[in-house]
Amino acid sequence: MIIIEKSSHSNSIDFNDISFGKNYSDHMLYCQFNNGKWEYPILKKFGEITVSPISLVFHYGQAIFEGMKAYKDKDGNVFLFRPFENFNRINSSAQRLEMPLISKSIFIDGLKQLLYIDKNWIPNNYGQSIYIRPFLIASDGRLSANPSKKYIFMIICTPASNYYFTPLKVNIEQKYSRSADGGIGFTKAAGNYASSFFPTRIAQEEGYDQILWTDSSTHSLIEESGTMNVFFYIKDSLITAPANKKILNGITRKSIITLAKEKGIRVKECNLSVSELIYNIRKNLVKEVFGCGTAVVLNFFKKIGYKCENFYLPKISYEKRISFFLKKRLLDIQHNVVDDPFGWRFKL
C-alpha cells in the first residue's frame, strides 16, 4: 500500500534548457523504518524533510543511494532501464553498511507510482531522461557509534540531459585512493564520493577534469575514473577493470560489455597497469579511452596525465568511435528506438 498525498500545484520545466540537478519533479517517495519494520510509503509533494541534528547519518555516515533513469519513446511510453539491478545493488549496499533491506513493493512499486504521477517531468527528446535518485539514511537520534534503529528511504527525480558535453582530461592518481581491500568501494555509499572531492579539486587546479583512480596498495593498477567505470580500447580489445569489492559494478558498465560482445568486440575484464597503459599509448596502440555511468552514459577522454607528463589520445571523428556506437546502441534501446534483445527495458 502506498499513501498518496498529491500536490495541488505542478511546477514546469523547459526541456530545451535542462541543467542537471537544478529542477526536481513535483513529488517524492518517503518511507520510514521504525520498530524493526518499514511503514507504509508516502508519495507526497517534493520538499524539505525534518530530521534531528543527532540523526546518526550526520555522525556515523550510514547513507547510501542509487542512480537510475527513465525514458520516454516517441509515442510517450515510459521505460525504466534495468531497475532490478538498482534494487539489488541498493540492498547490497545496505547489507554492507548494516542497514535494513528494502522490499520490492516499496522500491519498485513506489517508483512506478512516482513516475506515473510525475510523468510530465520525463523528457521525450532523444538523449534526455529523468534521473532517479533513491537513497537511504540513518535517522535515529542518539549519539552512539552503532547501527541506527530508524531509517528514512526516499526517491527524488530530476530531468537530465547529457552530463558531460566535452571530451575529458584525466590525471592518473598516485597518492589518494577511492577504495581499499575490505572496504566499501563496491557500494554506493555517500562517503565514497565525499572522499574523492579533495583529490579531484587538486586535479582540476592542475588543468584536468577528473582522476583515473589506482589501487590503494601500489597505485600501479587502474580502477575507475572519477565517478565512472572506465574502458580502454587497446589494439583490438576493450579492457576494463574487473568488478570486485573495490570497484562499483556499474549497470552501464555491464550493459556496455554486453553490447561490445554483441558487436563482436573482444572484451577483457582484467587488471591494466599504469605502465602497460603508458607503454601502449607511446606505441600508438590505445585507440580510445572512455568512462561510463548512469548520469554520464558514456564520455570519451582526450588527454591522460601521469607524473607531470601529458599523453594525448588519437583524434578520431565522433561517428567512427567505438564509444559512439556503444552509446548510440545503448540509447536506442533505452528510448525504444530498436528492439531490446536483452530484456533491459521495463515498461511502466
C-alpha positions as semicolon CSV with decimal commas, in nm:
position;residue;x (nm);y (nm);z (nm)
1;M;0,000;0,000;0,000
2;I;0,125;0,348;-0,094
3;I;-0,028;0,655;0,065
4;I;-0,068;0,930;-0,196
5;E;-0,071;1,299;-0,098
6;K;-0,082;1,461;-0,440
7;S;0,043;1,816;-0,474
8;S;-0,216;2,075;-0,572
9;H;0,042;2,266;-0,776
10;S;0,266;2,149;-1,057
11;N;0,588;2,324;-1,150
12;S;0,710;2,343;-1,508
13;I;1,039;2,277;-1,683
14;D;1,181;2,380;-2,019
15;F;1,321;2,058;-2,165
16;N;1,526;2,264;-2,410
17;D;1,720;2,412;-2,120
18;I;1,795;2,135;-1,871
19;S;2,066;2,184;-1,612
20;F;2,139;1,855;-1,435
21;G;2,013;1,855;-1,078
22;K;1,865;2,205;-1,088
23;N;1,494;2,121;-1,103
24;Y;1,306;1,839;-0,930
25;S;0,972;1,681;-1,009
26;D;0,660;1,767;-0,811
27;H;0,659;1,462;-0,586
28;M;0,889;1,235;-0,389
29;L;0,857;0,897;-0,222
30;Y;0,911;0,892;0,155
31;C;0,920;0,587;0,379
32;Q;1,033;0,534;0,740
33;F;1,176;0,228;0,910
34;N;1,072;0,207;1,276
35;N;1,043;-0,074;1,533
36;G;1,212;-0,323;1,306
37;K;0,983;-0,278;1,003
38;W;0,904;-0,048;0,716
39;E;0,596;0,173;0,746
40;Y;0,367;0,246;0,452
41;P;0,548;0,460;0,192
42;I;0,407;0,806;0,127
43;L;0,409;0,975;-0,211
44;K;0,396;1,346;-0,135
45;K;0,494;1,691;-0,256
46;F;0,866;1,741;-0,309
47;G;1,008;1,950;-0,028
48;E;1,217;1,968;0,284
49;I;1,215;1,699;0,550
50;T;1,279;1,728;0,920
51;V;1,549;1,523;1,088
52;S;1,714;1,559;1,426
53;P;2,065;1,711;1,443
54;I;2,169;1,397;1,627
55;S;2,047;1,166;1,350
56;L;2,317;0,906;1,302
57;V;2,355;0,982;0,930
58;F;2,534;1,303;1,029
59;H;2,771;1,140;1,275
60;Y;2,846;0,787;1,160
61;G;2,776;0,803;0,789
62;Q;2,508;0,544;0,726
63;A;2,399;0,681;0,389
64;I;2,364;0,503;0,055
65;F;2,199;0,585;-0,277
66;E;2,133;0,468;-0,630
67;G;2,129;0,637;-0,968
68;M;1,888;0,528;-1,240
69;K;1,688;0,673;-1,527
70;A;1,351;0,654;-1,700
71;Y;1,296;0,734;-2,068
72;K;1,008;0,823;-2,300
73;D;0,977;0,698;-2,655
74;K;0,826;0,896;-2,942
75;D;0,479;0,767;-2,850
76;G;0,505;0,880;-2,490
77;N;0,559;0,535;-2,340
78;V;0,779;0,535;-2,029
79;F;1,054;0,282;-1,966
80;L;1,289;0,216;-1,679
81;F;1,628;0,066;-1,761
82;R;1,726;-0,249;-1,571
83;P;1,559;-0,133;-1,245
84;F;1,601;-0,464;-1,066
85;E;1,977;-0,422;-1,095
86;N;1,946;-0,100;-0,895
87;F;1,712;-0,269;-0,649
88;N;1,961;-0,550;-0,590
89;R;2,254;-0,312;-0,564
90;I;2,099;-0,078;-0,309
91;N;2,026;-0,380;-0,091
92;S;2,384;-0,499;-0,135
93;S;2,499;-0,155;-0,017
94;A;2,251;-0,165;0,270
95;Q;2,374;-0,504;0,385
96;R;2,738;-0,389;0,385
97;L;2,655;-0,077;0,590
98;E;2,430;-0,272;0,831
99;M;2,110;-0,103;0,714
100;P;1,767;-0,263;0,661
101;L;1,689;-0,419;0,325
102;I;1,422;-0,251;0,113
103;S;1,135;-0,457;-0,027
104;K;1,040;-0,469;-0,395
105;S;0,695;-0,336;-0,307
106;I;0,850;-0,019;-0,166
107;F;1,130;0,028;-0,419
108;I;0,975;-0,088;-0,749
109;D;0,606;-0,020;-0,684
110;G;0,682;0,312;-0,518
111;L;0,899;0,417;-0,810
112;K;0,635;0,316;-1,063
113;Q;0,373;0,521;-0,881
114;L;0,604;0,822;-0,852
115;L;0,685;0,820;-1,223
116;Y;0,318;0,775;-1,311
117;I;0,220;1,087;-1,117
118;D;0,519;1,289;-1,243
119;K;0,511;1,154;-1,598
120;N;0,509;1,508;-1,744
121;W;0,855;1,561;-1,597
122;I;1,007;1,292;-1,819
123;P;1,153;1,442;-2,140
124;N;1,080;1,268;-2,468
125;N;1,379;1,410;-2,656
126;Y;1,642;1,156;-2,761
127;G;1,931;1,154;-2,516
128;Q;1,726;1,310;-2,238
129;S;1,569;1,128;-1,945
130;I;1,460;1,171;-1,589
131;Y;1,733;1,089;-1,342
132;I;1,608;0,898;-1,037
133;R;1,784;0,913;-0,700
134;P;1,671;0,656;-0,440
135;F;1,855;0,693;-0,110
136;L;1,856;0,553;0,241
137;I;1,981;0,734;0,553
138;A;2,004;0,659;0,925
139;S;1,765;0,879;1,125
140;D;1,793;0,752;1,482
141;G;1,857;1,034;1,728
142;R;2,119;0,902;1,967
143;L;2,494;0,962;1,970
144;S;2,610;0,605;1,980
145;A;2,857;0,450;1,740
146;N;2,625;0,165;1,649
147;P;2,388;0,095;1,360
148;S;2,077;0,308;1,366
149;K;1,740;0,160;1,459
150;K;1,549;0,414;1,245
151;Y;1,591;0,493;0,878
152;I;1,438;0,704;0,601
153;F;1,414;0,584;0,242
154;M;1,332;0,837;-0,030
155;I;1,318;0,869;-0,408
156;I;1,351;1,203;-0,586
157;C;1,370;1,279;-0,960
158;T;1,532;1,544;-1,180
159;P;1,519;1,585;-1,561
160;A;1,854;1,507;-1,720
161;S;2,035;1,585;-2,040
162;N;2,396;1,499;-2,113
163;Y;2,614;1,517;-1,802
164;Y;2,943;1,593;-1,976
165;F;2,949;1,778;-2,306
166;T;3,319;1,774;-2,398
167;P;3,599;1,513;-2,407
168;L;3,766;1,478;-2,071
169;K;4,118;1,537;-1,944
170;V;4,212;1,297;-1,663
171;N;4,512;1,256;-1,434
172;I;4,639;0,924;-1,302
173;E;4,623;0,945;-0,922
174;Q;4,940;0,846;-0,737
175;K;4,865;0,949;-0,378
176;Y;4,498;0,931;-0,287
177;S;4,264;0,631;-0,315
178;R;3,896;0,585;-0,377
179;S;3,870;0,247;-0,206
180;A;4,074;-0,030;-0,047
181;D;4,066;-0,406;0,007
182;G;3,797;-0,498;0,256
183;G;3,633;-0,157;0,226
184;I;3,310;-0,033;0,072
185;G;3,424;0,060;-0,278
186;F;3,165;-0,172;-0,436
187;T;2,878;0,009;-0,261
188;K;2,715;0,340;-0,348
189;A;2,789;0,482;-0,006
190;A;2,787;0,861;0,025
191;G;3,128;0,863;0,189
192;N;3,291;0,710;-0,119
193;Y;3,206;1,024;-0,310
194;A;3,287;1,274;-0,035
195;S;3,639;1,136;-0,003
196;S;3,700;1,194;-0,375
197;F;3,624;1,567;-0,373
198;F;3,957;1,691;-0,237
199;P;4,190;1,499;-0,473
200;T;3,957;1,582;-0,763
201;R;3,985;1,953;-0,683
202;I;4,364;1,922;-0,685
203;A;4,348;1,758;-1,028
204;Q;4,117;2,031;-1,155
205;E;4,354;2,301;-1,032
206;E;4,621;2,128;-1,240
207;G;4,405;2,153;-1,552
208;Y;4,227;1,817;-1,552
209;D;3,858;1,733;-1,533
210;Q;3,878;1,409;-1,338
211;I;4,101;1,144;-1,185
212;L;4,198;0,797;-1,301
213;W;4,190;0,610;-0,970
214;T;4,456;0,349;-0,899
215;D;4,477;0,074;-0,640
216;S;4,546;0,183;-0,283
217;S;4,834;-0,059;-0,223
218;T;5,072;0,026;-0,506
219;H;4,895;0,286;-0,726
220;S;5,001;0,073;-1,018
221;L;4,665;-0,070;-1,133
222;I;4,389;0,140;-1,287
223;E;4,047;0,100;-1,127
224;E;3,792;0,373;-1,208
225;S;3,774;0,732;-1,330
226;G;3,603;0,992;-1,118
227;T;3,256;0,852;-1,055
228;M;3,267;0,633;-1,366
229;N;3,379;0,290;-1,471
230;V;3,647;0,322;-1,738
231;F;3,724;0,132;-2,060
232;F;4,039;0,120;-2,273
233;Y;4,026;0,020;-2,640
234;I;4,378;-0,114;-2,698
235;K;4,472;-0,291;-3,020
236;D;4,158;-0,495;-3,086
237;S;4,038;-0,540;-2,725
238;L;3,817;-0,342;-2,492
239;I;3,968;-0,360;-2,144
240;T;3,805;-0,271;-1,813
241;A;3,894;-0,347;-1,453
242;P;3,717;-0,650;-1,305
243;A;3,421;-0,574;-1,081
244;N;3,528;-0,666;-0,731
245;K;3,482;-0,542;-0,375
246;K;3,680;-0,227;-0,455
247;I;3,506;-0,128;-0,778
248;L;3,144;-0,039;-0,835
249;N;2,977;-0,297;-1,057
250;G;2,812;-0,033;-1,273
251;I;2,493;-0,119;-1,457
252;T;2,601;0,090;-1,754
253;R;2,937;-0,090;-1,737
254;K;2,767;-0,430;-1,759
255;S;2,548;-0,309;-2,045
256;I;2,848;-0,175;-2,241
257;I;3,027;-0,509;-2,203
258;T;2,721;-0,693;-2,337
259;L;2,681;-0,453;-2,631
260;A;3,051;-0,471;-2,719
261;K;3,039;-0,852;-2,726
262;E;2,723;-0,834;-2,937
263;K;2,921;-0,632;-3,193
264;G;3,200;-0,889;-3,188
265;I;3,448;-0,679;-2,991
266;R;3,682;-0,873;-2,766
267;V;3,625;-0,766;-2,404
268;K;3,878;-0,827;-2,127
269;E;3,778;-0,777;-1,764
270;C;4,126;-0,770;-1,620
271;N;4,377;-0,553;-1,439
272;L;4,551;-0,292;-1,652
273;S;4,864;-0,146;-1,503
274;V;4,963;0,217;-1,538
275;S;5,291;0,110;-1,700
276;E;5,103;-0,103;-1,958
277;L;4,874;0,188;-2,041
278;I;5,158;0,436;-2,085
279;Y;5,356;0,185;-2,293
280;N;5,059;0,126;-2,524
281;I;4,991;0,498;-2,556
282;R;5,354;0,560;-2,656
283;K;5,324;0,282;-2,915
284;N;5,002;0,441;-3,052
285;L;4,810;0,125;-2,965
286;V;4,547;0,295;-2,747
287;K;4,263;0,386;-2,979
288;E;4,007;0,513;-2,728
289;V;3,952;0,559;-2,357
290;F;3,608;0,636;-2,216
291;G;3,414;0,640;-1,894
292;C;3,056;0,532;-1,839
293;G;2,787;0,556;-1,576
294;T;2,418;0,623;-1,531
295;A;2,446;1,001;-1,522
296;V;2,711;1,047;-1,790
297;V;2,604;0,745;-2,003
298;L;2,938;0,744;-2,189
299;N;3,207;1,005;-2,248
300;F;3,548;0,967;-2,410
301;F;3,882;1,106;-2,291
302;K;4,123;1,318;-2,491
303;K;4,419;1,354;-2,252
304;I;4,574;1,147;-1,975
305;G;4,825;1,296;-1,734
306;Y;5,088;1,098;-1,545
307;K;5,374;1,231;-1,333
308;C;5,370;1,577;-1,494
309;E;5,358;1,437;-1,847
310;N;5,052;1,455;-2,072
311;F;4,954;1,191;-2,323
312;Y;4,706;1,282;-2,596
313;L;4,473;1,017;-2,734
314;P;4,408;0,979;-3,108
315;K;4,178;1,231;-3,270
316;I;3,901;1,026;-3,426
317;S;3,579;1,167;-3,568
318;Y;3,298;1,106;-3,323
319;E;3,095;0,889;-3,558
320;K;3,388;0,650;-3,614
321;R;3,448;0,582;-3,246
322;I;3,361;0,252;-3,081
323;S;3,236;0,464;-2,791
324;F;2,993;0,643;-3,023
325;F;2,850;0,315;-3,149
326;L;2,812;0,175;-2,797
327;K;2,649;0,491;-2,662
328;K;2,406;0,513;-2,953
329;R;2,320;0,143;-2,929
330;L;2,252;0,184;-2,558
331;L;2,041;0,498;-2,603
332;D;1,846;0,338;-2,888
333;I;1,749;0,052;-2,657
334;Q;1,667;0,284;-2,368
335;H;1,447;0,507;-2,585
336;N;1,267;0,213;-2,750
337;V;1,406;0,305;-3,093
338;V;1,519;-0,054;-3,158
339;D;1,428;-0,398;-3,027
340;D;1,559;-0,492;-2,684
341;P;1,703;-0,844;-2,721
342;F;1,830;-0,842;-2,362
343;G;1,507;-0,763;-2,178
344;W;1,654;-0,448;-2,023
345;R;1,357;-0,217;-2,077
346;F;1,088;-0,216;-1,811
347;K;0,771;-0,055;-1,940
348;L;0,556;0,135;-1,691
